[in-house]
Amino acid sequence: MSGLKKLFSVVSAAVLAGSLATVNVSAIEAYDPYSYDRWGDAVSSQVGYTADYFVDGTTIGCGSFNEPGDMYISHDDLMYIADKGNNRIVITDLDFNLVGEMSEFSYNGETLTLKGPAGVFVDQYTDYIYICDTDNSRVLKTDRDGNVDRIFEKPVTELYSQELTFNPTKVLVDKAGNVYIVVKSVTKGAVMYNSEGVFMGFYGANRVEATSEVIMNAFWNTISTEEQRSLSTKTTPIGFTNFDVDDEGFIYTVTDSQDIQTDAVKKLNPKGSNILETLGATDVTFGDNPPTYYSIYSKKSSLTDIDIGPNGEMNILDFAHGRVFQYDKLANLMFVIGGTGEQLGTFRNATSVESHDNHIYVLDSRKNSITVFTRTTFGEIVTDATNLYNDGYYEESYEPWCEVIKYDGNYRRAYIGIGNALFQREDYKGAMKYYKIAISRVRYNRAFEGYRNIFLEKYFTLILVLIVLLIVLSAVYKKAKKNGVFGRNRKRRM
């Protein structure tokens, strides 16, 4: 194992050193960009996104923000900011020119105001704005003029325990007009309403993490009496904290607990099943990988928001480390962005992430500002190669992956991408070379099988002739030996 790891490090360093003479690297950031090697250890990487600038309420012209908790970019390129402490929704364009504010609303002749709004969403099909009026225990569905069409409140049903508070924090709407609300006190999943506002149940509940304590409790429950089971500790899942919906209608969720990996990130189909598992993402560690040798000193990730980009990439915000982890649609890590601190590009309380075109926006509730990141040249090349690769254009992705290695010899997926391109060309020997550098054993074995089959096809006739010749020679030798040919020759010499 150590020999293979050393080979990868040496080859990567050599490629990177040779490329620095001809390629301009990205500007130095306030944070250290990195990726992970085959063993999950952090290795230095090029910057995929660079922090361009930040804006606050004063810059925008709406007065200072006060603990803003959420933001959302609508289909018509407007940004809606839930300014929680100021009880308002601020609307800007993507150049942060002030478009308007929403703080008062009209409903059946009554004037409504916000109190601690923690979430906002805009339905691209109807243009209705959904606002989590958290401290008023409701969600407002309103048009841009502040005319409220519907109010979503605590469901009056035995399915929803009336002992639980209704404190909505996030909301979204699917293509069918169904409304999903994350309620802080609910662990059964999102509270779901149909387009008419009728409570439909719960959607996308997390599973219980299979810890040793949970397994032991399950064992004792199988052998306990009914009375003992009624007195035992009930195991309940941890509710997810945020979500987003992609253009195809799939809902993605994140859970900010630092104590679980099960269902930390999910992509849900209409039935509420996690289809990321079918993509082979069950072993992915979303957020920071704990260091191999000093994990007891590391701080675990706390995933607090997720944004889905136009190509299915997942931008996942890690509140604990102030970082955005960008994954492609197959859950392969692309870039790590940001960090904790006071400089541009770092955060104190990163609470929300959004993306548009080649930009990523991060909201900081303590700095009361939004930081704008722009994709670098390196980031553009990686994104291009990744999209071609994920869409099945392996050969077309060959050149972009080669460019990636010129920028960053530690970028492991580039070696796999080149290997796949060569594999599609049936250049199995070349594919084996790059799979070996990437230390991808499964792919290397598959390429070796292809190389072996071609070798056998090319030399099959010759091999067959040699085998037949050996059989004939063996038969002749055995017959000659049986007739004493070799024995008589020895006697004559004597």
Stockholm file with secondary structure:
# STOCKHOLM 1.0

chainA/1-494         MSGLKKLFSVVSAAVLAGSLATVNVSAIEAYDPYSYDRWGDAVSSQVGYTADYFVDGTTIGCGSFNEPGDMYISHDDLMYIADKGNNRIVITDLDFNLVGEMSEFSYNGETLTLKGPAGVFVDQYTDYIYICDTDNSRVLKTDRDGNVDRIFEKPVTELYSQELTFNPTKVLVDKAGNVYIVVKSVTKGAVMYNSEGVFMGFYGANRVEATSEVIMNAFWNTISTEEQRSLSTKTTPIGFTNFDVDDEGFIYTVTDSQDIQTDAVKKLNPKGSNILETLGATDVTFGDNPPTYYSIYSKKSSLTDIDIGPNGEMNILDFAHGRVFQYDKLANLMFVIGGTGEQLGTFRNATSVESHDNHIYVLDSRKNSITVFTRTTFGEIVTDATNLYNDGYYEESYEPWCEVIKYDGNYRRAYIGIGNALFQREDYKGAMKYYKIAISRVRYNRAFEGYRNIFLEKYFTLILVLIVLLIVLSAVYKKAKKNGVFGRNRKRRM
#=GR chainA/1-494 SS CHHHHHHHHHHHHHHHHHHTTTSCCCCCCSSCCEEECTTSCEEECCCSEEEEEEEEHHHHTSCCCCSCCEEEECTTSEEEEEEGGGTEEEEEETTCCEEEEECEEEETTEEEECSSCCEEEECTTTCCEEEEEGGGTEEEEECTTSBEEEEECCCCSTTSCTTSCCCEEEEEECTTCCEEEEETTCCSSEEEECTTSCEEEEECCCCCCCCHHHHHHHHHHHHSCHHHHHHSCCCCCCCCCEEEECTTSCEEEECCCTTCCTTSEEEECTTCCBTTGGGTCTTCCCSCCCCSSCGGGCCCCCEEEEEECTTSCEEEEETTTTEEEEECTTSCEEEEEECBSSSTTCBSSEEEEEEETTEEEEEETTTTEEEEEEECHHHHHHHHHHHHHHTTCTTTTHHHHHHHHHHCTTCHHHHHHHHHHHHHTTCHHHHHHHHHHHTCHHHHHHHHHHHHHHHHHHTHHHHHHHHHHHHHHHHHHHHHHHTTHHHHHHHHHC
#=GC SS_cons         CHHHHHHHHHHHHHHHHHHTTTSCCCCCCSSCCEEECTTSCEEECCCSEEEEEEEEHHHHTSCCCCSCCEEEECTTSEEEEEEGGGTEEEEEETTCCEEEEECEEEETTEEEECSSCCEEEECTTTCCEEEEEGGGTEEEEECTTSBEEEEECCCCSTTSCTTSCCCEEEEEECTTCCEEEEETTCCSSEEEECTTSCEEEEECCCCCCCCHHHHHHHHHHHHSCHHHHHHSCCCCCCCCCEEEECTTSCEEEECCCTTCCTTSEEEECTTCCBTTGGGTCTTCCCSCCCCSSCGGGCCCCCEEEEEECTTSCEEEEETTTTEEEEECTTSCEEEEEECBSSSTTCBSSEEEEEEETTEEEEEETTTTEEEEEEECHHHHHHHHHHHHHHTTCTTTTHHHHHHHHHHCTTCHHHHHHHHHHHHHTTCHHHHHHHHHHHTCHHHHHHHHHHHHHHHHHHTHHHHHHHHHHHHHHHHHHHHHHHTTHHHHHHHHHC
//
